[in-house]
Each structure stands twice: as structure tokens, then as C-alpha cells.
Amino acid sequence: MSYADLTHAQWNDLSDGAARRLAEEIADRHGLTVPVGLQDTVYAGRPHRVALFERDEMRFALVPGGRPTLGHDAARFQPTSDQLASYADSADEYGLPQLAEYVDAMTSPVRTVELPATLVAVDAFDPCEVSLAPDDPRVLNLIASEGAQLDGVSQFRSAGGLTVEFDRTGQVTRARAITDVSYDEAMAQLASAGLRTTTADEWEWACGAGATTLFRWGDDCPNDGYPYDHKTGVHRETNLWGLAIGQDPYKHEATTERTIVCGGDGGGTTCGGSGFFLGWLTLATAYRDQDFGQWLASDDGYAEEILTRPVLELS
């Protein structure tokens, strides 16, 4: 069997020894290391065996394939009284349709797809961000120009897109520069490393791991703030596959389909104060803001970062 043919059920049915040997084979074949071996985890009541790998300081998790059903059936969704009340306020202010109709319009349709097993980056990757050495001339020039303003500062961001972090002794611990990168340039940067970003289907499968609920953790969401306001909670935890994904609506991610972004709406709903339920809806596994995606892909679209979810295909 090809590694790409590995399904969720097959992976979890393996004995610990067989799973460990398979993970080591995958690592050897693809030039990876297995940093922490295998981990048994439970997310939202669902158990899974997580396999993590590393390459070039990027961590990947094994995401099994199969024939999953994606999308969200809005007719199945039974909102709580708090969600209904929040949406009613938003609908009254913005002239929105019935809740079920709105959720249906803002989520991808139900469909069954065939997906291969892949290795998916645990964290999103920003091709706009370039790491710099502590002795990089740009870092040294910043330190020289700012002088005493850096005393006791743990992080400094310049207007030119340079961020420098310091330890308690004032030594540089990390530095990075932000450069303007187009969508095509971001995709080319991934390709040069033997990677690509997820398709829209792969992103949804990677995020929800087959959960049929509105969110990957269930149908409910907090009613006392937006996702950004909650620094802890089930949305901040790694998901069933071990991925840090869909945690912050400001951190939307690009897919191979330029007009489809996943995992958020650029923070527009939160920033606009549109209502707590609408703010949380942007983290729904199947969330799709078509207008936002088309705007980003247009000549008028602009984003300070292009987050991608790197995928390493299994041979």
C-alpha cells in the first residue's frame, strides 16, 4: 500500500509497534525526523494517534486520507438560545436572513471527496516573513538608530516591517523582516521547498478531521466575546490531528484556489463588532466568505501577511 493510501481507520487500527514502524518509514523516505514519536490524544471526545515529523525547523503532522464528507448541513444545526439571541441582534442591525439561511450561505456545501494521506504543517507559514541573524546589518542598524529606546524592551517593531526580540540582558534572541509577497510568489516559495499549500478540501479535512458539527469541537461557542478575546479555550488547542489551525479569524489562510480562504475572515467581523455568534462563525470548519476571498484575489485586495498551510505529499 502506498503511504498516500493510508486512511484514518487504517492508521488507528495499527498496533503501536506497527504505527511506529510506519512513521519511521515515512520519515526515512521523505527526509524527516520523528521528533516525539507517537502521541495518543483526545479532542472533543474523539481519540486519535498523532504522528509528528520535522524538516528544516518545520513541524508536520500525519493527516490520514480517505473518502470523507465535507461541508456543513445548516438544516442540521440546532443553535443554542445564546446563539439565537446574538444572531437576532446582528440580523436586526444588518438586515440578515434567517439564521439557517445565513449559515448555509457562509459554509461550503455538503459533499464527499477522496483525499490522500499527507503531512500537513502543524502551524501556518507566512512566506512574507524572513528570519534574520542577530548580526544582520538591518538588525544592527536598528539597534544603533534606536539606542536607549530599546532598554528593557522585549520586542521592538520598526515602521519598515522589522521585528527584533530581546532577552533580559538586551541580547537579540530573534529577528525577522516582513516583505511584500504576492500570492503567486508565496506559492512559488513553497514549491521551491518541495511543498504546496492545501486545497480548500484538504484544509477543511485538516481542520475538522471529519467532525459533522459546525465547529471542529461541536456546535456551541462562547457568548461573552469574540475568538480573539478568549486566549484559552477549545479553539486554541491543537485539533484531532495535532494541528494549530482555525484559532483566530484574523489569521485566515490561503488555499490553492486563490479566491477561497479558510480559517477566518481577516478579522472583519470582529473588528466591525458584528456580533459574537457571527464572530465565532468565522472559525466554523466549512466557513467560506466568498466576497472576502474574491476581494483578496482582486487588484484592490491587500493583506499584511499571506498565511499558508504547507503540505508535504507522501510518495
C-alpha positions in Angstrom: 0.0 0.0 0.0 1.2 3.5 -0.8 1.7 5.8 2.1 -0.8 8.2 0.4 -3.5 5.5 0.6 -3.4 5.3 4.4 -6.9 6.1 5.8 -7.9 7.3 9.2 -9.4 3.9 10.2 -6.3 2.0 9.0 -4.0 4.3 10.9 -5.8 3.9 14.2 -6.3 0.2 13.7 -2.5 -0.4 13.6 -0.8 -1.6 16.7 1.5 0.9 18.4 4.5 -1.0 17.1 3.3 -1.2 13.5 2.3 2.5 13.6 5.8 3.5 15.0 7.5 1.5 12.2 5.3 3.1 9.6 6.1 6.6 10.9 9.8 5.8 10.8 9.5 4.5 7.2 7.7 7.7 6.2 10.4 9.8 7.9 13.2 7.9 6.1 11.5 8.1 2.7 10.9 11.8 2.9 14.0 13.1 4.7 12.2 13.8 8.0 12.8 13.2 11.7 10.2 11.9 14.1 10.7 14.4 17.0 8.3 13.0 19.6 7.3 9.6 18.3 3.6 8.9 18.6 1.1 10.5 20.9 -2.4 9.3 21.9 -4.7 12.3 22.1 -8.4 13.1 22.6 -10.0 16.2 21.1 -13.7 17.0 21.7 -14.2 13.4 22.9 -12.6 11.8 19.9 -9.4 9.7 20.2 -6.6 9.6 17.7 -2.9 8.6 17.5 -0.9 11.6 16.4 2.4 11.3 14.5 4.7 14.3 14.3 7.6 14.9 12.0 10.2 17.7 11.4 12.1 19.0 8.4 14.0 22.3 8.2 12.6 23.5 11.5 9.0 23.0 10.3 6.8 20.5 12.1 4.3 18.3 10.3 1.5 16.0 11.4 0.3 13.0 9.6 -3.2 13.6 8.3 -4.7 10.3 7.0 -6.8 10.3 3.9 -9.9 8.5 2.9 -13.3 9.4 1.5 -14.7 12.0 4.0 -17.8 14.0 3.8 -17.1 17.7 4.0 -19.2 20.8 4.2 -21.9 21.8 6.6 -25.6 21.0 6.6 -27.2 24.2 8.0 -30.5 22.4 8.4 -28.9 20.1 10.9 -27.5 22.9 13.1 -29.5 23.4 16.3 -28.4 26.8 17.7 -28.4 27.5 21.4 -30.6 30.2 22.9 -27.5 32.4 23.3 -26.5 31.9 19.6 -30.1 32.7 18.5 -30.2 35.9 20.6 -26.8 37.1 19.3 -27.7 36.4 15.7 -31.1 38.1 16.2 -29.3 41.3 17.2 -27.0 41.1 14.3 -29.8 40.3 11.8 -31.8 43.2 13.1 -28.8 45.6 12.7 -27.6 44.4 9.3 -30.7 43.1 7.7 -29.6 39.5 7.6 -31.8 36.5 6.6 -32.9 33.6 8.9 -30.0 32.0 10.7 -30.1 28.7 8.9 -30.1 30.5 5.5 -27.2 32.7 6.6 -25.1 29.7 7.9 -25.8 27.8 4.7 -24.6 30.8 2.6 -21.4 31.2 4.7 -20.4 27.5 4.7 -19.3 25.1 1.9 -21.9 22.6 0.6 -22.0 19.0 1.8 -20.0 16.8 -0.5 -18.0 13.6 -0.4 -14.4 13.8 -1.6 -11.4 11.5 -1.9 -8.2 12.7 -0.3 -4.8 11.1 0.1 -2.9 10.9 3.3 -0.5 13.8 3.6 1.9 15.5 6.0 0.4 18.9 7.0 2.3 21.7 8.8 1.3 22.0 12.4 1.5 25.8 12.2 0.6 28.2 9.4 3.5 29.5 7.5 3.9 33.1 6.3 6.1 33.4 3.2 6.2 37.2 3.9 8.3 36.6 7.0 12.1 36.2 6.6 14.2 35.2 9.6 17.3 37.3 10.2 20.5 36.6 12.1 21.3 38.7 15.1 24.2 40.3 13.3 22.3 41.0 10.1 23.0 44.6 9.1 19.3 45.5 9.3 19.2 44.4 12.9 22.4 46.2 13.8 21.3 49.4 12.1 18.0 49.3 14.0 19.8 48.9 17.3 22.2 51.7 16.5 19.4 54.1 15.4 17.0 53.4 18.3 19.6 53.4 21.1 18.2 54.0 24.6 14.6 53.3 23.4 15.4 49.6 23.4 16.5 49.5 27.0 14.3 46.9 28.9 12.2 46.2 25.7 11.4 42.6 25.0 10.2 43.3 21.4 10.6 46.2 19.0 8.8 46.6 15.7 10.0 49.2 13.2 7.9 51.0 10.7 9.8 49.2 8.0 8.5 45.8 8.9 11.4 44.7 11.0 10.7 42.9 14.4 13.5 42.2 16.9 13.1 40.3 20.2 15.5 40.7 23.1 16.3 38.7 26.3 16.6 40.2 29.7 20.2 41.1 29.1 19.4 43.0 25.9 20.7 40.4 23.5 18.9 39.7 20.3 17.0 36.3 20.5 15.0 36.5 17.3 14.7 38.9 14.4 12.5 38.8 11.3 11.6 41.1 8.4 8.3 41.3 6.7 8.4 41.8 2.9 5.6 42.2 0.4 4.9 38.9 -1.3 2.2 38.2 -3.9 0.1 35.1 -3.8 2.0 33.7 -6.8 5.3 34.4 -5.1 4.1 32.7 -1.9 3.1 29.6 -3.8 6.5 29.6 -5.6 8.3 29.9 -2.3 6.5 26.8 -1.0 7.2 24.9 -4.3 10.9 25.6 -4.1 10.9 23.8 -0.7 9.0 20.8 -2.2 5.8 21.9 -0.6 2.4 23.4 -1.5 -0.4 24.9 0.4 -3.7 23.0 1.0 -6.6 22.7 -1.4 -9.8 24.0 0.1 -11.0 20.4 0.7 -7.7 19.4 2.3 -7.9 22.5 4.6 -11.4 21.6 5.7 -10.4 17.9 6.3 -7.2 19.0 8.2 -9.2 21.4 10.4 -12.4 19.4 11.2 -11.0 15.9 10.9 -14.4 14.6 9.8 -16.4 16.3 12.6 -20.0 16.9 11.4 -20.6 19.8 13.8 -20.4 23.5 12.9 -17.1 23.8 14.7 -14.5 21.1 15.0 -15.2 20.9 18.7 -19.0 20.9 18.5 -21.9 23.3 17.7 -21.6 25.6 20.7 -19.4 28.7 21.1 -18.9 31.3 23.9 -21.3 34.1 24.2 -19.2 36.6 26.1 -16.7 37.7 23.5 -15.1 37.1 20.1 -12.5 34.3 19.5 -9.7 36.9 19.8 -10.9 37.8 23.3 -10.5 34.2 24.5 -6.8 33.5 24.8 -7.6 30.0 26.1 -10.3 27.5 25.2 -11.0 24.6 22.9 -10.4 26.8 19.8 -6.9 27.5 21.0 -6.0 23.8 21.4 -4.4 21.7 18.7 -7.0 19.7 16.9 -7.5 15.9 16.5 -4.6 15.6 14.0 -2.3 17.8 16.2 -2.6 21.0 14.2 -2.8 24.5 15.5 -5.5 25.6 13.0 -8.6 27.8 12.8 -7.8 29.6 16.0 -8.0 33.3 15.1 -10.3 34.9 12.5 -7.6 37.5 11.8 -5.3 34.6 10.6 -7.1 33.4 7.5 -5.2 31.0 5.3 -4.7 30.9 1.6 -5.5 27.7 -0.4 -4.6 26.5 -3.9 -7.8 28.2 -5.0 -6.9 31.9 -4.9 -10.4 33.1 -4.1 -11.0 30.7 -1.3 -9.5 31.4 2.1 -10.2 29.3 5.2 -9.9 29.7 9.0 -11.2 33.3 9.2 -12.3 36.5 7.5 -9.3 38.8 8.1 -10.9 39.9 11.4 -13.6 41.9 9.5 -16.5 40.6 11.6 -14.7 41.1 14.9 -13.3 44.5 14.0 -16.7 45.6 12.9 -18.4 44.5 16.1 -20.9 42.5 14.1 -22.0 40.2 17.0 -20.4 37.3 18.9 -22.1 34.5 17.0 -21.0 35.9 13.7 -17.5 36.4 15.0 -17.3 32.7 16.1 -18.9 31.5 12.8 -15.7 32.6 11.0 -14.0 29.7 12.7 -16.5 27.2 11.5 -14.7 24.3 9.7 -16.6 24.9 6.5 -16.7 28.7 6.7 -16.4 30.5 3.4 -16.6 34.2 2.9 -16.9 34.4 -0.8 -16.9 38.2 -1.0 -13.7 38.4 1.1 -11.9 35.8 -0.9 -12.8 37.5 -4.2 -11.7 40.8 -2.9 -8.3 39.5 -1.7 -7.7 38.0 -5.2 -8.6 41.3 -6.9 -6.4 44.2 -7.7 -7.8 46.0 -4.7 -7.1 43.2 -2.2 -4.5 43.7 0.4 -3.2 41.7 3.3 -0.2 42.3 5.6 0.6 38.5 5.6 -0.2 35.5 3.4 -0.6 32.6 5.7 -0.4 29.2 4.1 -0.7 25.6 5.4 2.2 23.7 3.9 1.6 20.2 2.7 4.2 17.6 2.0 2.8 14.9 -0.3 3.6 11.3 0.5 5.1 9.2 -2.2 
